Amino acid sequence: MSSPPHPPAAARLARVSDGARALLDQLEHETRVLERLRRQADAAELVRLRLEQALDALMPALPEAEAQAARQRMRAARRGEQTAAARVHAAPTAEILTLLAGWTKPAILVGEVQHHLVLRGYALRRTYAAGALTSLAAQGVAHKTGRGRYRINRSHPELMALRLAALETELQGLA
């Protein structure tokens, strides 16, 4: 049996050159992404520092027990950890982000968020859902359009990442 014919050397060289150019393009793109992320991290660090300064200034006005708990949360945040109190708050917020990422309508009502949280086992009041949406709106995840009504910012990176993760999970289930 004869071996299959080999493409001419020029054609192989062209394919290798095309592949190298594609890899270089990707390398340049990823370098730009990393530089943008570094600038964002620097900006976030400055915001964190200012928040710590503001909290330090508020400490004398707080009752001692509350000030002590706040200091503990600040120390944990500096280490990149969460206290139990912060984890309790983070769990429903993560649920809300997941809800917003998968929400098919352009807007969502506070009552719908609160209902979703109750169905997930969180015994939270409507005021909690309203406050969480207000906080997420301040982060650009949603925009308040009326009383108790928020338009979802589908292009927000956190929501896009959640949608992508959900699609990847769905695709793995199909494989």
DAHUJO-V707536 format. One record per residue. N is the residue number from 0. RES is the residue in three letters. PHI is phi as a letter, one per 40 degrees, with the letter a starting at -180 (999 if undefined). OMEGA is omega in degrees with one decimal (* if undefined). Layout:
n->[N,N]
res->[RES,RES]
phi->[PHI,PHI]
omega->[OMEGA,OMEGA]
//
This chain:
n->[0,1,2,3,4,5,6,7,8,9,10,11,12,13,14,15,16,17,18,19,20,21,22,23,24,25,26,27,28,29,30,31,32,33,34,35,36,37,38,39,40,41,42,43,44,45,46,47,48,49,50,51,52,53,54,55,56,57,58,59,60,61,62,63,64,65,66,67,68,69,70,71,72,73,74,75,76,77,78,79,80,81,82,83,84,85,86,87,88,89,90,91,92,93,94,95,96,97,98,99,100,101,102,103,104,105,106,107,108,109,110,111,112,113,114,115,116,117,118,119,120,121,122,123,124,125,126,127,128,129,130,131,132,133,134,135,136,137,138,139,140,141,142,143,144,145,146,147,148,149,150,151,152,153,154,155,156,157,158,159,160,161,162,163,164,165,166,167,168,169,170,171,172,173,174]
res->[MET,SER,SER,PRO,PRO,HIS,PRO,PRO,ALA,ALA,ALA,ARG,LEU,ALA,ARG,VAL,SER,ASP,GLY,ALA,ARG,ALA,LEU,LEU,ASP,GLN,LEU,GLU,HIS,GLU,THR,ARG,VAL,LEU,GLU,ARG,LEU,ARG,ARG,GLN,ALA,ASP,ALA,ALA,GLU,LEU,VAL,ARG,LEU,ARG,LEU,GLU,GLN,ALA,LEU,ASP,ALA,LEU,MET,PRO,ALA,LEU,PRO,GLU,ALA,GLU,ALA,GLN,ALA,ALA,ARG,GLN,ARG,MET,ARG,ALA,ALA,ARG,ARG,GLY,GLU,GLN,THR,ALA,ALA,ALA,ARG,VAL,HIS,ALA,ALA,PRO,THR,ALA,GLU,ILE,LEU,THR,LEU,LEU,ALA,GLY,TRP,THR,LYS,PRO,ALA,ILE,LEU,VAL,GLY,GLU,VAL,GLN,HIS,HIS,LEU,VAL,LEU,ARG,GLY,TYR,ALA,LEU,ARG,ARG,THR,TYR,ALA,ALA,GLY,ALA,LEU,THR,SER,LEU,ALA,ALA,GLN,GLY,VAL,ALA,HIS,LYS,THR,GLY,ARG,GLY,ARG,TYR,ARG,ILE,ASN,ARG,SER,HIS,PRO,GLU,LEU,MET,ALA,LEU,ARG,LEU,ALA,ALA,LEU,GLU,THR,GLU,LEU,GLN,GLY,LEU,ALA]
phi->[999,c,c,c,c,c,c,d,d,c,c,c,c,c,c,c,c,c,c,c,c,c,c,c,d,c,c,c,c,c,c,c,c,c,c,c,c,c,c,c,c,c,c,c,c,c,c,c,c,c,c,c,c,c,c,d,c,c,d,c,c,c,d,d,c,c,c,c,c,c,c,c,c,c,c,c,c,c,c,g,b,b,c,d,c,c,c,c,c,c,c,c,c,c,c,c,c,c,c,c,c,c,c,c,c,c,b,b,b,d,c,c,c,c,c,d,c,c,c,c,g,c,c,b,c,d,c,c,c,c,c,c,c,c,c,c,c,c,c,g,c,a,b,c,b,i,c,g,b,b,c,c,c,c,c,c,d,c,c,c,c,c,c,c,c,c,c,c,c,c,c,c,c,c,c]
omega->[-178.5,179.4,-178.5,-178.9,178.6,176.4,179.2,-177.6,-179.1,179.8,177.6,179.2,178.8,178.8,178.5,178.6,177.9,178.9,178.7,178.2,179.3,178.3,177.4,176.4,179.6,178.0,178.8,178.7,-178.7,176.9,177.5,178.5,179.3,179.5,177.9,179.3,177.2,177.8,178.0,178.4,177.7,179.3,179.1,178.1,177.6,177.4,179.4,179.1,179.3,177.0,177.9,178.6,179.0,178.5,177.2,179.7,-179.7,-173.9,-178.4,-178.0,-177.4,170.5,-172.5,-178.5,179.8,177.9,179.7,178.3,178.8,178.3,179.1,177.9,178.8,179.2,178.7,179.4,178.0,179.3,-178.5,-179.3,174.7,172.9,178.2,179.8,179.5,178.6,179.0,179.1,-175.2,-177.2,178.1,178.9,176.8,176.1,-179.6,178.3,177.6,177.1,-178.8,-179.4,-178.3,-176.5,-175.3,179.1,-179.5,-178.4,179.7,179.5,178.4,-179.8,178.3,177.6,-179.9,178.8,178.4,180.0,178.2,178.4,179.5,174.9,177.9,179.1,-175.9,-179.9,177.7,-179.3,176.8,179.5,178.8,179.1,179.5,178.0,176.7,178.5,179.5,176.4,178.2,178.3,178.9,-179.1,179.8,178.7,180.0,-178.5,-179.4,-178.5,177.2,-176.4,-178.1,173.9,-176.2,177.1,-175.1,-179.4,177.9,-175.6,-178.1,178.5,177.9,179.0,178.3,178.1,178.4,178.7,179.0,178.1,178.2,178.0,179.9,179.5,177.9,178.5,179.6,-176.1,*]
//
